[in-house]
Amino acid sequence: MPGPYGPGNASVYGALGGHVLGLTVRAERESEAAAVRAIEDAAFGEPLQGEIVDAIRGTDRWIARGSLVAEGAGHELVGHLLVSEGDLLADDGALVRRIWMVGPVAVSPGWQGRGVGGALMRAVIDLATTRDEPVLCLLGHADYYPRFGFEPARALGIAPPRPWPDANWLALRLPAWDATLTGTAYFPPAFPDSSGLAPG
Ligand SMILES: CC(C)(COP(=O)(O)OP(=O)(O)OC[C@H]1O[C@@H](n2cnc3c(N)ncnc32)[C@H](O)[C@@H]1OP(=O)(O)O)[C@@H](O)C(=O)NCCC(=O)NCCS
């Protein structure tokens, strides 16, 4: 069954998310790069994450409709999530396949804790499932992402590019998951040292 996020469709998560009535999650539009940057900068209180998003724009790591925004009832943008293509490499350095890396995820400070991040996460999970992606990987807050089904990636055979703790280096197996997909995952080159964000 198709999920609530689909090509060309905005998704209203008021009922599904249960927290934010009137919230819409959809793909970023061409004119919204500056608004997205403002959300990233405000959420993180530093420019690094927004710089990463802008550096990935226009590269082959950018996933069509993979830059998601959350729009409030007044059409203001209140959240952003980028998913981009990283590399899963075998021990000998050979490419196993490209895999989707989630992050950064950013919610405007005044909107945090109201389900916006959750709506963005459910949308990216739907998008990846629709595209038959096997797995999503991320480096993130240990207390936040397990609620969406993320689990320690090492236990699945996906090693991090740096020695990050199991609590922060996480993967979500999707319906197209294939247990032979093992190796070391690398974020796109736009991330510092291709490593990703500091653990939360
Ligand atoms: C982390 C973030 C994306 C979550 O989005 P959100 O819309 O605030 O979260 P939601 O409303 O969907 O979910 C709220 C839950 O997330 C938890 N949460 C929020 N920020 C958290 C954090 N930094 N660490 C752990 N849990 C966090 C809340 O405690 C709450 O938990 P509860 O449901 O058990 O009470 C958002 O708070 C944010 O942009 N933070 C600043 C930037 C950041 O840290 N990004 C993530 C990098 S991994």
The ligand as a MOL file (V3000), in Angstrom:
LIG
                    3D

  0  0  0     0  0            999 V3000
M  V30 BEGIN CTAB
M  V30 COUNTS 48 50 0 0 0
M  V30 BEGIN ATOM
M  V30 1 C 15.8550 16.7430 17.0010 0
M  V30 2 C 14.7040 17.3950 16.2570 0
M  V30 3 C 14.8840 17.2090 14.7500 0
M  V30 4 C 13.4160 16.6560 16.6810 0
M  V30 5 O 12.3040 17.2560 16.0530 0
M  V30 6 P 11.0400 17.7180 16.9260 0
M  V30 7 O 10.0040 18.1800 16.0080 0
M  V30 8 O 11.5250 18.6610 17.9640 0
M  V30 9 O 10.6510 16.3260 17.6180 0
M  V30 10 P 9.1950 15.6710 17.7100 0
M  V30 11 O 8.2250 16.6850 18.1670 0
M  V30 12 O 8.8930 14.9070 16.4850 0
M  V30 13 O 9.4450 14.6150 18.8370 0
M  V30 14 C 9.5590 15.0560 20.1700 0
M  V30 15 C 10.3730 14.0630 20.9270 0
M  V30 16 O 11.7180 14.1730 20.4760 0
M  V30 17 C 12.5720 14.3030 21.5780 0
M  V30 18 N 13.7180 15.1050 21.2200 0
M  V30 19 C 13.7210 16.3290 20.6740 0
M  V30 20 N 14.9920 16.7660 20.5450 0
M  V30 21 C 15.7780 15.7640 21.0200 0
M  V30 22 C 17.1700 15.6300 21.1710 0
M  V30 23 N 18.0050 16.5970 20.8580 0
M  V30 24 N 17.6300 14.4600 21.6790 0
M  V30 25 C 16.7880 13.4840 22.0250 0
M  V30 26 N 15.4580 13.5730 21.9140 0
M  V30 27 C 14.9670 14.7080 21.4340 0
M  V30 28 C 11.7300 14.9950 22.6100 0
M  V30 29 O 12.2430 14.7370 23.9110 0
M  V30 30 C 10.3800 14.3280 22.4220 0
M  V30 31 O 10.3930 13.0780 23.0610 0
M  V30 32 P 9.0530 12.4340 23.6920 0
M  V30 33 O 8.0910 12.2880 22.5320 0
M  V30 34 O 9.5170 11.1310 24.2450 0
M  V30 35 O 8.5810 13.4210 24.7020 0
M  V30 36 C 14.5420 18.8890 16.5950 0
M  V30 37 O 14.3170 19.0380 17.9620 0
M  V30 38 C 15.7310 19.7480 16.1820 0
M  V30 39 O 15.7440 20.3100 15.0890 0
M  V30 40 N 16.7210 19.9080 17.0780 0
M  V30 41 C 17.8810 20.7450 16.8020 0
M  V30 42 C 18.7080 20.1820 15.6560 0
M  V30 43 C 19.0550 18.7320 15.8610 0
M  V30 44 O 19.5570 18.3370 16.9050 0
M  V30 45 N 18.8100 17.9140 14.8070 0
M  V30 46 C 19.0180 16.4780 14.8460 0
M  V30 47 C 20.4380 16.1150 14.5920 0
M  V30 48 S 20.6140 14.3430 14.7900 0
M  V30 END ATOM
M  V30 BEGIN BOND
M  V30 1 1 1 2
M  V30 2 1 2 3
M  V30 3 1 2 4
M  V30 4 1 2 36
M  V30 5 1 4 5
M  V30 6 1 5 6
M  V30 7 2 6 7
M  V30 8 1 6 8
M  V30 9 1 6 9
M  V30 10 1 9 10
M  V30 11 2 10 11
M  V30 12 1 10 12
M  V30 13 1 10 13
M  V30 14 1 13 14
M  V30 15 1 14 15
M  V30 16 1 15 16
M  V30 17 1 15 30
M  V30 18 1 16 17
M  V30 19 1 17 18
M  V30 20 1 17 28
M  V30 21 1 18 19
M  V30 22 1 18 27
M  V30 23 2 19 20
M  V30 24 1 20 21
M  V30 25 1 21 22
M  V30 26 2 21 27
M  V30 27 1 22 23
M  V30 28 2 22 24
M  V30 29 1 24 25
M  V30 30 2 25 26
M  V30 31 1 26 27
M  V30 32 1 28 29
M  V30 33 1 28 30
M  V30 34 1 30 31
M  V30 35 1 31 32
M  V30 36 2 32 33
M  V30 37 1 32 34
M  V30 38 1 32 35
M  V30 39 1 36 37
M  V30 40 1 36 38
M  V30 41 2 38 39
M  V30 42 1 38 40
M  V30 43 1 40 41
M  V30 44 1 41 42
M  V30 45 1 42 43
M  V30 46 2 43 44
M  V30 47 1 43 45
M  V30 48 1 45 46
M  V30 49 1 46 47
M  V30 50 1 47 48
M  V30 END BOND
M  V30 END CTAB
M  END
